[in-house]
């Protein structure tokens, strides 16, 4: 276990240190207070340790549980059981998702937090059920995705106020975070494992994609039902706290208590479901049970530390830096800074590491985790560049989302099936806690300065939406990656066949 933690710690340091270094430089440039500086440093330490513990805990618990549940329920051959358990898992895992809780906290003045969380959870539950049934009945992923995204855009344009659009599409991005992804992806692997056809492995990906589009549609329907129109963001002075070093330590201790309670409540349904599953299915032996229980405890500790560091250390710093950048050249400096942060921030997302390892495993090493990380880094770099451009220029979010998703969905007809699933899964996992806890506050801070008196409304339409952009770009980048990969594979195969034919000809002669 010590070796595993040491390896995870190295990964976490390499992931978070580049982002932390950029933030430190910016904090010096904009004259951040010593108190806020100390908060950030303590937050960075918590993020590193929390990410390390979470990754280790997920490997020991979530991945194993999800895969076994997927295998067992599919072996039953009972469609109603697959549908029911998928629906329940979708809800309980989503309620526990820290990324969603962060977003719900930002919009709590406009939309009740628990109303938003439950709406998103039900959306995930329904669409995870659809995703599982798709694997069982071998329905093409791209066809369903095209249909559901058309429905989403029609709902947005025809029935929902524009101030609600960014929240809806951001909800799709934050849903698939460090809690949801390990469970959902392993569930897909478990279900696909019992299929005898060669396409079963390809179909194991795509569950995260449905877990992303489901909340978008669910929140848009919430907007229709509630009649939400002209919603505004409540501005406050978050990020300008003052105090001494002792106060900083006390803030973290209080924060840890708060997040420990929240994570405990959120994890409780998962633990209960796991216990009930073991009682009725009896699939885990004693040693596995001990390992899973230890893994769940480690996951709990990791998430508490991660959320505490992200919300108390990183979020206020994001707001302050955003305000500083918004004052420079009317905010145009935001674009290169956003792109630089975007390139590195994706590596700090816990769910990304889970996805990359799963991809490398399912592709038998053909798709390296390192290559996946590079592709995602470039994607998020471009995404945050566009997001910050929108903050500065106030471009309508649909001017980016509509053509972006159109390109992504068209590419599904030219990309290998495996890469289509990976791409749409990647979009969900790239937009995680770090984007919500640092990048979004930075955009809010910048928008509050650039928009001036209209900031309360403009923040809802221009600052929010960062998460949706981060969720969009990997869909395009990874599919292009897949087309290139297929081309290289085809050339290798042709070369091999040519050489083989020559050998055969030589032997015959």
C-alpha positions, -999 to +999 in steps of 0.1 A: +000+000+000+029+023+008+043+018-027+009+024-043+005+057-023+040+068-033+033+062-069+000+081-067+017+109-048+042+113-077+014+114-102-005+140-081+026+162-078+033+162-115-004+170-121-009+199-097+025+216-094+024+232-129-011+247-122+000+258-088+032+275-102+011+295-127-013+306-100+016+316-077+031+338-104-003+355-111-009+360-073+024+378-070+017+400-101-018+410-088-006+415-052-027+389-034-027+392+004-005+371+026-035+355+041-049+345+008-015+333-003-013+310+028-048+297+021-037+288-015-005+270-004-023+249+022-050+242-004-024+230-029-009+206-003-044+192+004-051+188-033-019+168-038-026+145-008-063+143-016-058+134-052-033+107-043-056+091-017-086+093-040-068+076-069-056+048-047-090+044-031-108+043-064-085+016-076-092-005-045-130+000-043-150+019-069-135+002-100-139-033-085-175-027-073-187-011-105-172-038-128-186-067-106-221-051-105-221-047-143-211-083-148-235-097-123-266-079-134-259-086-171-253-123-164-289-124-150-302-117-185-331-098-168-336-065-187-358-050-160-331-057-134-304-041-155-326-011-160-336-008-124-301-011-109-286+012-135-313+039-126-306+035-089-268+036-093-270+067-115-290+086-089-269+076-058-236+081-074-245+115-089-258+128-056-223+120-042-206+139-070-185+168-056-183+187-089-221+190-090-222+202-054-196+229-063-218+242-092-250+240-072-234+262-046-226+289-071-261+291-084-280+285-051-294+320-051-310+315-085-318+278-082-323+258-050-292+236-047-310+204-039-335+209-066-307+212-091-288+182-076-319+159-076-328+170-112-294+162-125-293+129-105-326+118-121-313+128-155-282+106-150-302+077-137-325+077-167-298+081-193-274+056-176-303+031-179-305+039-216-267+035-220-267+001-203-296-011-225-277+002-255-248-022-247-272-051-242-291-045-274-261-034-294-275-001-305-250+023-323-238+050-299-236+078-325-273+075-335-285+079-299-262+108-292-273+127-323-309+122-313-305+133-277-283+164-285-309+175-312-336+172-284-314+192-261-308+221-285-345+222-295-356+224-259-330+252-253-340+273-284-377+268-283-387+267-246-359+279-222-347+314-214-311+321-226-300+329-190-306+292-183-286+277-211-251+279-196-263+263-163-279+234-182-248+226-203-225+231-174-246+206-154-237+180-180-200+186-176-198+186-138-219+155-134-191+132-146-165+138-119-143+118-095-171+099-080-192+091-110-166+081-136-150+052-117-183+036-110-199+042-144-169+032-165-163+000-146-200-007-149-197-005-187-167-028-187-186-053-166-216-054-189-195-055-221-173-084-207-201-110-211-206-102-247-190-127-270-188-104-301-156-084-309-175-051-306-183-056-269-150-038-259-159-008-281-193-006-265-179-005-230-173+032-235-200+057-239-217+055-205-201+087-193-214+104-225-250+095-217-243+106-181-234+140-195-263+146-220-289+133-195-284+162-170-285+188-199-319+177-209-331+173-173-320+208-163-336+223-195-369+206-186-365+220-151-361+255-167-394+249-186-413+237-155-400+265-133-404+292-159-369+305-151-362+337-169-336+365-165-318+347-136-289+366-121-258+358-101-256+372-066-223+390-063-204+388-030-169+395-017-157+359-018-120+358-024-111+390-005-109+375+030-083+388+054-067+374+085-036+357+099-020+323+095-038+309+125-071+320+109-062+302+077-055+270+095-088+273+113-107+279+081-093+246+067-102+227+099-138+240+097-139+233+060-127+197+065-155+192+090-181+206+066-169+186+036-164+154+057-201+156+066-212+163+030-190+135+015-201+111+043-238+118+035-231+115-002-212+082+001-236+066+024-261+054-003-231+039-022-220+020+008-255+008+016-260-003-020-226-022-019-236-040+013-270-050+000-254-061-033-230-084-014-257-098+008-279-109-021-252-117-047-223-128-025-197-122-052-168-109-030-147-131-007-135-120+027-101-106+015-118-086-013-143-072+011-116-060+034-097-044+005-129-027-008-138-013+027-103+001+032-105+016-003-138+033+005-123+048+036-093+061+016-116+074-011-136+093+016-104+108+031-091+118-003-123+135-014-126+155+018-090+168+015-095+174-023-127+194-018-114+213+011-083+223-008-102+232-039-129+253-023-110+271+004-076+274-012-082+275-050-117+291-055-110+324-037-077+327-054-095+321-088-119+350-080-091+374-071-069+365-101-100+368-124-107+403-111-071+413-116-070+400-152-103+417-159-087+451-152-058+445-177-066+456-213-103+451-208-097+415-200-079+404-232-051+389-211-076+364-199-074+344-231-037+334-231-038+329-193-069+307-196-053+286-224-021+281-203-041+271-173-063+248-194-033+229-208-022+219-173-054+219-152-069+188-169-040+167-154-053+177-119-087+161-125-090+128-106-115+114-131-092+119-160-066+096-146-093+069-141-104+073-177-069+072-192-060+040-173-093+024-184-086+033-220-051+019-219-064-013-203-093-018-227-071-011-258-045-036-246-019-008-245-025+004-280-038+038-267-013+050-241-025+069-211+002+095-218-011+101-254-046+105-240-035+131-215-017+151-242-048+151-264-070+161-235-046+189-225-047+204-260-085+201-260-090+219-227-064+245-237-085+255-267-117+252-247-107+277-220-093+300-247-128+301-262-144+304-228-124+334-219-129+350-253-167+347-246-162+365-212-144+394-229-166+397-260-200+384-246-205+360-275-237+340-273-228+305-259-248+288-287-225+303-313-199+279-300-219+249-288-241+244-319-213+242-345-191+225-320-215+196-313-224+195-350-188+188-359-184+163-330-215+144-341-206+144-378-171+129-369-189+099-353-195+086-388-158+086-396-142+076-363-137+041-351-164+031-326-140+027-297-128+063-302-163+077-304-171+063-270-138+074-256-142+109-270-177+115-255-166+100-222-135+123-222-157+154-226-174+146-193-143+137-173-122+167-184-147+191-169-142+183-132-136+198-098-106+219-108-125+236-136-154+243-113-133+253-083-108+275-100-115+283-136-152+292-131-144+315-102-117+332-123-143+337-151-168+351-126-142+374-111-132+387-145-168+391-157-177+411-126-151+437-135-156+437-173-194+438-172-196+465-145-232+473-135-246+445-156-224+419-140-252+402-121-269+391-153-238+389-176-221+364-152-250+339-158-247+342-196-210+348-201-190+334-171-210+303-167-205+280-196-168+274-191-175+238-180-196+231-211-167+243-234-143+221-216-168+192-220-171+199-258-136+202-271-123+167-263-152+153-283-136+167-314-099+163-305-102+126-295-122+117-325-096+133-348-070+114-328-090+082-335-091+089-373-053+094-373-049+062-352-070+042-377-049+055-405-017+045-389-031+011-380-042+006-416-008+014-430+009-010-406-016-038-416-010-031-454+028-032-448+025-064-429+004-081-456+028-069-483+058-084-465+038-116-458+029-120-494+065-116-505+076-143-480+050-167-493+059-160-529+096-166-520+088-198-503+066-211-532+093-203-557 
